[in-house]
């Protein structure tokens, strides 16, 4: 399983915003430049993140993008799923009947456990801790 480039860009954009001062708005062109995200692609990502309630946007001279909630309330899972949809390692994890082997499949439980562990890890990772690492690297 591999997240899409769009989800990776979304994570980078949210991380950039999380590392800013509280309530600081950033123009999308600055986010695009600093995070090496194509501006036209970033506009679509920001729109999806806004619909998901992760970022807020405003127009005008003092406009830009900011987090809609505290960085400690936004998980890595939430951002990835806002862009890519629910994480699924295999169709059978969601629909066991999709497997030709059904209950006899020796791999099914592994897929279920692996997905559960991945989702749990992403859900437990919040942008406040990631932003602290981001700021530390920026200082070095």
Steps between C-alpha positions, in 0.01 A plus 500: 500500500626844414333831575449725201725793422200721570471359855873550552467862389202544732703370794782741415260794471332423833838451663616837368189665644537318831854638535379861461415732787146465636233633265761604243366482147734401221448580135478188285788621281727501808392149602550379143846654477630385837353150481575451128136439407372601155272802566210374289513165681511676838182694423310173452652352816414807709143480372470135608660572838260790550197282426635248753523772764879479531590842362319827460554747222436869454548738211630852495813688598529315832359176368657162467476156652514396864409196703130482582579330831793459732787292361464263794146422381598408144634151437710375214222250425243777466709688243583191294137384500375850410694465176518127425191371680508212749821302516455148372782251460282247320136481389441202729566713809187702424302220333605147601262359237718650226761230560458178303638309800255651751553382857772261384740777390821470702598863430177680590580541870844640414346764272246594769766527772741696279230747402389540861860571608559750218176687563569504874850640449382773262208585729734534800736735315394862531634807330613674818773238552588498130520882500743493793731275296451723193598814694800324654632399158446854372723634779787264416 
